[in-house]
Amino acid sequence: MRDDRNSIATYINTGIELGKGESAELGNLQMSPTNTGPLKGLKILDMTRILAGPYATQLLGDMGADVIKVERPGAGDDTRGWGPPYVTTADGEATRESAYYMCTNRNKRSIAVDMADPDGADTLRKLAKKADVVIQNFKAGGLAKYGLDYATLSALNPALVYCSISGFGQTGPNAHRAGYDLLVQGSGGIMSLTGDPDGVPTKVGVGIADMMCGMYASTSILAALRHRDATGEGQHIDIALADTQVAWLANEGVNYLLSGVAPKRRGNQHPNIVPYQVFECVDGHAIVAVGNDAQFARFAALIGLPELADDARFTVNTARLENREVLIAQLEARIRQIEKATLVADMEAAGVPGGEINTLPEVFASDQVAARGMKISMPHPLAASGSVDLIGNPVKFSTTPVNYRHSPPLCGEHTDEVLADWLGDE
């Protein structure tokens, strides 16, 4: 069952042992082995891979849950190979630990188990009997042949919350289809809304359909656990990328349902608010996000066109929507004469929402990211520097803060530890 794991001797040599001792603050390292999260004591058996499921379980792990990541011996999560970039050793060699894998697998312990082996499947059933939650993202019905489906596991553990993530759900004409983020962004409508008006339909730059599905999964798991705690009754959660993609069409989806008119791609413009978009300045681009008529009047004044606010075509937002093209043409001509720093500063002084467009280097170097703890560094046994930089959790609890107890694990790193921890009494 156990993978041939890379040695964790580097951890021992540095004097850092994950999950033991007091909180460590070594240079820029953020480690809090003492679990302070609100989900402390919750046991999650995680049979997911790629992005949606791992993102959901990382969120729950950050909040204190004990997440056991089940991986294929010798291979592990598919995303381990989705690089470059990879974690690089002191010898300059790339490892199997990709940035893609690292982004969603913090605060988990990895076990390498072959579920196709009867002994491996039996081990997973034993773990499921101890779990509060099982989460998996195999094709609909794919785990029944291993005896790891909801019907089998709920018979062993009636209080179990079992979450199935799939591309198109457990029912319906597309239930048999595999789901990938790009396909769901396309079939679910978001690509028809994204991109230049004269360009091609465009996907969002990150796997947003997967990530939003993961967020829906994490909240639904917590809701099911509340019911379980009140009644002792577990249940099956069926959540699909395609369904969640439709759900977060949000205002554009309901715009269509109320009007019957299919929305058009507007690039960086907003379908219901004007002006709310990116403008070209003398030396780059800036965002103007006028949210109401008073803000528009102040904005018109600060760019030297106060008369626009008195023009009946632009005084109120409904009129600005009707006359969008005429107004935007005038604004574009004026803003192209203004430096972006001046425009942003003037908008801030006038109480008009707007801002800069940062590159990722600028984002992670910003004082705001530092102040909010959105860039963290955690020890890693293979990294040349001894640590890896990761994106922090955005949730700030006043009493039960999230913490960072486990770096994204090596494949099968914790197999013996977890089996002794969860099954030691058997």
C-alpha positions in Angstrom: 0.0 0.0 0.0 2.8 2.4 0.8 4.6 4.4 -1.9 8.4 4.5 -2.0 8.6 7.8 -0.5 11.2 10.5 -0.6 13.1 10.7 2.7 11.9 13.3 5.1 15.3 13.4 6.7 15.7 17.0 5.6 12.8 17.9 8.0 14.6 16.2 10.9 17.9 17.8 10.1 16.4 21.2 10.2 14.8 20.5 13.5 11.3 21.0 12.2 8.8 18.2 12.7 5.5 18.8 11.2 2.6 18.4 13.7 4.8 18.4 16.8 6.0 21.0 19.3 5.1 24.6 19.6 4.2 27.1 16.8 7.3 27.8 14.7 8.1 31.2 13.3 11.5 30.6 11.6 12.4 33.5 9.4 9.4 33.8 7.1 8.0 30.4 7.9 4.4 30.2 9.2 3.8 27.0 11.1 1.2 26.5 13.8 1.3 22.8 14.8 -1.2 23.6 17.6 -4.6 23.2 15.9 -6.7 26.3 16.6 -9.3 25.9 13.9 -13.0 25.6 14.5 -13.1 22.1 12.8 -10.5 20.6 15.1 -11.4 16.9 15.7 -13.3 16.5 12.3 -12.0 13.5 10.3 -12.1 13.7 6.5 -11.2 10.9 4.1 -10.3 12.7 0.9 -10.4 10.6 -2.3 -10.2 13.5 -4.6 -7.6 14.8 -7.0 -7.0 17.6 -9.5 -8.6 20.9 -8.2 -12.2 21.0 -7.1 -12.1 18.4 -4.4 -8.6 19.2 -3.2 -9.5 22.9 -3.0 -12.6 22.0 -0.8 -10.6 19.8 1.5 -7.7 22.3 1.8 -10.3 24.9 3.0 -11.6 22.5 5.6 -8.1 21.5 6.6 -7.1 25.1 7.1 -10.0 25.4 9.5 -8.8 22.5 11.6 -10.1 19.3 10.0 -7.8 16.2 9.9 -7.7 15.6 6.2 -6.3 12.3 4.9 -5.5 12.5 1.3 -5.7 9.1 -0.5 -3.2 8.7 -3.4 -2.3 6.1 -5.9 1.0 4.3 -4.9 3.9 5.5 -7.1 1.9 8.1 -8.9 -0.2 10.2 -6.5 -2.5 13.1 -7.5 -2.4 13.7 -11.2 -1.5 17.4 -10.6 1.9 16.4 -9.1 3.1 16.2 -12.7 1.4 19.3 -13.9 4.4 21.5 -14.2 6.7 23.3 -14.5 7.3 24.9 -12.2 8.2 22.3 -9.6 9.8 22.4 -6.2 13.5 22.3 -6.9 16.1 20.5 -4.7 19.4 22.0 -3.5 21.1 20.1 -6.4 18.8 22.1 -8.9 16.8 19.0 -9.8 13.0 19.3 -10.3 10.9 17.1 -8.0 7.5 15.6 -8.6 6.0 18.4 -6.4 4.4 20.9 -8.9 3.2 24.3 -8.1 -0.3 23.2 -9.2 -0.3 20.4 -6.7 1.1 22.7 -4.0 -1.7 25.2 -4.4 -4.5 23.0 -3.0 -3.0 20.4 -0.8 -1.8 22.1 2.4 -3.0 20.9 5.8 -3.4 17.3 4.7 -1.7 14.0 5.4 -1.0 11.7 2.5 -1.5 7.9 2.4 -0.7 5.7 -0.6 -3.3 3.0 -1.0 -4.3 1.0 -4.0 -8.1 0.9 -3.9 -8.1 -1.7 -6.8 -6.4 -4.1 -4.4 -8.9 -5.8 -2.2 -6.7 -5.2 0.9 -6.4 -1.5 -0.1 -10.1 -1.1 -0.5 -10.7 -2.8 2.8 -8.3 -0.4 4.5 -10.2 2.5 3.0 -13.5 1.1 4.3 -12.0 0.8 7.8 -10.9 4.4 7.6 -14.4 5.5 6.3 -15.9 3.9 9.4 -13.8 6.3 11.5 -14.5 9.4 9.3 -17.0 12.1 9.6 -16.7 13.0 5.9 -15.7 11.1 2.8 -15.2 13.2 -0.3 -14.5 11.8 -3.8 -14.5 13.0 -7.4 -14.7 9.8 -9.4 -17.1 9.4 -12.3 -20.7 8.6 -11.3 -20.8 5.1 -10.0 -17.1 4.6 -10.3 -16.4 3.6 -6.7 -19.1 1.0 -6.4 -16.9 -1.8 -7.8 -14.5 -1.2 -5.0 -17.1 -1.1 -2.3 -16.4 2.6 -1.6 -19.7 4.1 -2.8 -22.1 5.9 -0.5 -24.5 2.9 -0.2 -21.7 0.6 1.1 -20.0 3.1 3.3 -23.1 4.6 4.9 -24.2 1.1 5.8 -20.9 0.8 7.8 -21.1 4.4 9.1 -24.7 5.8 9.1 -23.6 9.2 10.4 -21.2 9.6 7.4 -21.4 12.7 5.3 -20.4 11.5 1.8 -19.7 14.1 -0.9 -19.5 13.2 -4.5 -18.0 15.8 -6.9 -18.4 15.1 -10.6 -18.5 16.9 -13.9 -22.3 16.6 -14.5 -23.7 15.0 -11.3 -25.0 11.5 -10.4 -28.1 11.9 -12.5 -29.2 13.4 -15.9 -28.2 12.6 -19.5 -24.6 13.8 -19.0 -23.9 11.9 -15.8 -21.5 9.6 -17.6 -19.3 12.4 -18.9 -16.0 13.4 -17.4 -15.9 17.0 -16.3 -13.0 19.4 -16.8 -12.9 23.0 -15.9 -12.5 24.3 -19.5 -15.3 22.1 -20.8 -17.6 23.3 -18.0 -16.7 26.9 -18.4 -17.7 26.5 -22.1 -20.9 24.4 -21.7 -22.0 26.4 -18.6 -22.1 29.8 -20.3 -19.3 31.8 -18.6 -17.1 31.8 -21.7 -19.9 33.3 -23.7 -19.7 36.3 -21.3 -15.9 36.6 -21.1 -13.5 38.2 -23.6 -13.4 41.0 -26.1 -16.7 41.8 -27.8 -15.1 41.2 -31.2 -12.9 38.3 -30.0 -13.5 34.6 -29.3 -15.2 33.3 -26.2 -12.6 33.2 -23.4 -12.1 31.1 -20.3 -11.2 32.7 -17.0 -7.5 32.7 -16.3 -7.6 30.2 -13.4 -9.7 27.1 -13.0 -12.6 29.0 -11.6 -15.3 26.4 -12.3 -13.3 23.9 -10.4 -12.6 26.3 -7.5 -16.2 27.5 -7.2 -17.4 23.9 -7.2 -14.9 23.2 -4.3 -16.3 26.2 -2.4 -19.9 24.9 -2.8 -18.7 21.5 -1.7 -17.0 22.8 1.4 -20.1 24.8 2.5 -22.5 21.9 1.7 -20.3 19.6 3.8 -20.5 21.9 6.7 -24.3 22.2 6.4 -24.6 18.4 6.3 -22.4 18.1 9.4 -24.7 20.5 11.3 -27.6 18.2 10.4 -25.6 15.2 11.4 -24.7 16.8 14.7 -28.4 17.6 15.4 -29.8 14.3 14.3 -27.1 11.7 14.0 -28.0 11.2 10.4 -25.5 11.3 7.6 -26.3 11.9 4.0 -25.0 11.9 0.4 -24.1 15.2 -1.2 -24.2 15.2 -5.1 -22.4 18.2 -6.4 -21.5 18.9 -10.1 -19.1 21.3 -11.8 -21.8 21.9 -14.4 -24.5 22.8 -11.8 -22.2 25.1 -9.8 -21.1 26.8 -13.0 -24.7 27.6 -13.9 -25.3 28.8 -10.3 -22.6 31.4 -10.4 -23.7 33.0 -13.6 -25.4 35.1 -11.0 -26.6 38.5 -12.3 -25.9 37.7 -15.9 -27.9 34.5 -15.7 -30.9 36.3 -14.1 -30.5 39.2 -16.6 -31.2 36.6 -19.3 -34.0 34.8 -17.5 -35.9 38.1 -16.9 -35.3 39.7 -20.3 -35.0 36.7 -22.6 -32.0 38.5 -24.3 -28.7 36.6 -24.4 -26.0 38.8 -22.9 -23.1 39.8 -25.1 -19.4 39.8 -24.3 -18.4 43.2 -23.2 -14.7 42.8 -22.4 -14.0 44.7 -19.2 -17.3 46.5 -19.2 -20.2 45.8 -16.8 -23.6 44.7 -18.1 -25.6 46.9 -15.7 -23.3 49.8 -14.6 -21.6 52.5 -16.6 -18.8 53.5 -16.3 -17.4 50.3 -14.7 -14.4 49.1 -16.7 -10.7 49.4 -17.6 -9.5 52.6 -19.2 -6.3 53.4 -21.0 -4.2 56.1 -19.4 -1.1 57.9 -20.6 1.2 55.3 -19.1 -0.9 52.1 -18.7 -4.4 51.2 -17.6 -6.6 51.8 -14.6 -10.0 50.6 -13.4 -12.9 53.0 -12.9 -15.8 51.4 -11.0 -18.5 54.0 -10.6 -21.3 52.5 -8.5 -23.9 55.3 -8.4 -24.9 58.6 -9.8 -23.3 60.7 -7.1 -20.0 58.9 -7.7 -20.4 59.6 -11.4 -20.8 63.3 -10.8 -17.6 63.4 -8.7 -15.7 61.3 -11.3 -16.8 63.6 -14.1 -15.5 66.6 -12.1 -12.2 65.1 -11.2 -11.3 64.3 -14.8 -12.2 67.8 -15.9 -15.6 67.1 -17.5 -18.1 68.2 -14.9 -20.7 69.0 -17.6 -21.2 65.3 -18.2 -23.1 64.9 -14.9 -25.6 67.6 -16.0 -26.2 66.0 -19.4 -29.6 64.2 -19.4 -28.0 61.3 -21.4 -25.6 60.6 -18.5 -27.2 61.9 -15.3 -28.5 58.6 -14.0 -27.2 55.1 -14.6 -30.2 53.9 -16.7 -29.5 56.7 -19.1 -25.8 56.0 -19.1 -26.6 52.4 -20.0 -28.7 53.5 -23.0 -26.0 55.9 -24.1 -23.0 53.8 -23.1 -21.1 54.1 -26.4 -21.3 57.9 -26.6 -20.3 58.3 -23.0 -17.4 55.8 -23.1 -16.0 57.4 -26.2 -15.8 60.8 -24.4 -14.3 59.3 -21.2 -11.7 57.3 -23.2 -10.5 60.4 -25.0 -10.1 62.3 -21.8 -8.6 59.5 -19.6 -5.9 58.8 -22.3 -4.5 62.2 -21.3 -4.1 61.3 -17.6 -1.4 59.4 -15.8 -2.7 56.3 -14.1 -1.2 57.2 -10.7 -2.9 60.6 -10.9 -6.2 59.1 -11.9 -6.2 56.5 -9.1 -5.1 59.0 -6.5 -7.8 61.5 -7.5 -10.5 58.9 -7.5 -9.5 57.8 -4.0 -9.5 61.4 -2.7 -12.9 61.9 -4.2 -14.4 58.7 -2.9 -14.8 57.2 -6.4 -14.0 53.5 -6.6 -11.1 52.6 -8.8 -7.6 51.3 -8.8 -4.6 49.9 -10.5 -4.2 46.6 -12.4 -1.4 44.7 -10.7 0.8 42.0 -12.1 1.3 39.0 -9.8 4.8 40.2 -8.8 3.1 43.5 -7.7 0.3 41.6 -5.9 2.6 39.5 -3.8 5.0 42.3 -3.1 2.2 44.6 -1.9 1.8 45.9 1.7 -1.9 44.8 1.7 -1.0 41.1 0.9 1.6 41.2 3.7 -0.7 42.8 6.2 -3.5 40.3 5.5 -1.2 37.2 5.6 -2.1 36.2 2.0 1.5 35.0 1.2 2.8 32.4 3.5 5.9 30.2 3.6 6.0 26.7 4.9 8.8 24.2 5.4 9.2 21.5 2.7 11.6 18.6 2.8 12.7 18.7 -0.8 12.9 22.5 -1.5 16.4 23.9 -1.9 15.5 26.8 0.5 13.9 24.5 3.0 10.5 26.1 2.4 7.8 26.9 -0.2 5.8 30.0 -0.6 2.0 29.5 -0.8 -1.2 31.6 -0.9 -2.8 32.1 2.5 -6.3 31.4 3.6 -8.5 34.5 3.3 -10.8 33.7 6.3 -10.1 35.6 9.5 -11.8 34.1 12.6 -11.6 36.2 15.7 -11.6 33.2 18.1 -10.6 30.1 16.2 -8.1 31.2 13.6 -7.1 29.1 10.6 -3.6 27.7 10.9 -0.9 26.0 8.8 0.0 22.6 10.3 1.1 20.5 7.3 2.9 21.4 4.1 1.5 19.8 1.0 2.6 16.2 1.6 4.8 13.9 -0.4 2.9 11.0 -1.9 2.3 8.5 0.9 4.3 10.4 3.4 2.0 9.7 6.3 0.7 6.2 5.5 2.1 4.5 8.6 1.3 7.5 10.8 -2.4 7.7 9.7 -3.1 4.0 9.9 -1.7 3.9 13.4 -3.6 7.1 14.3 -7.0 6.2 12.9 -6.9 2.4 13.1 -4.5 1.8 16.0 -7.2 0.3 18.1 -8.2 -2.4 15.6 
